[in-house]
């Protein structure tokens, strides 16, 4: 069996930790202004990944994964 699609993993290279943060970003040379690409980050790598995107002017938002999922899904289970 493959990885569980519900388990969000940190985007940092080689990191297998559970993601806690969503980094929403956009490369203005490639994407329309409203487009949002996302990287996931654990607590340990959030600052590193934010800085990587920030120095390039790509970083738009950093949101807790729980908040991102509840804001970006129409269906709620429970």
Secondary structure, DSSP 8 states (H G I E B T S, - for coil): ----TT--B--STT--SB--EEEEE--TTTS-TT--EEEEE-TTTHHHHHHHHHHTT-EEEEEEHHHHHHHS-S----
